[in-house]
């Protein structure tokens, strides 16, 4: 697709998808699932790393403002990094099922590596999620704060990021050809 306006409109929809799905999954308290990066992954795989990073950053700047929790704004770095990583991988390889799974595994490690220091700095490692139980157990067992905050994030991210990458790959395969940039799908 050559029309930048159309790409920007689809990117805005991707931000909305991130916010709506992330909020819905959070409110329903679905364990090991977030879906707050699905739009980022979709746009990054479809149009490249800079669009993906922009969608990710905008999502994680708007969501805390809309939810009334501006302390979460620093997490925009995580979602922007996800957009960059997916965009680079999709640009180099076709974003099919195999690449989506591999990318999901990479994201499941990188996202907590970036997000854990933010969670430790902003919240002392506790973020009000189900991970806090495992964090507390690990902390009481003598683990350092970073380790206690990092380990539970890996499990949730493995499921969430692989599923999000697979969903994005599936969605892209079903798009009309005029929306797909030829070198990444």
RAGI-V942745 format. One record per helix or strand of 3 or more residues. SS is the DSSP state (alpha for helix, beta for strand). FROM is the first residue (numbers start at 0). TO is the last residue. If there is no record, write none. Layout:
# RAGI-V942745
ss from to
SS FROM TO
SS FROM TO
This chain:
# RAGI-V942745
ss from to
alpha 3 27
alpha 37 46
alpha 48 66
alpha 69 91
alpha 96 122
alpha 130 139
alpha 144 172
alpha 176 178
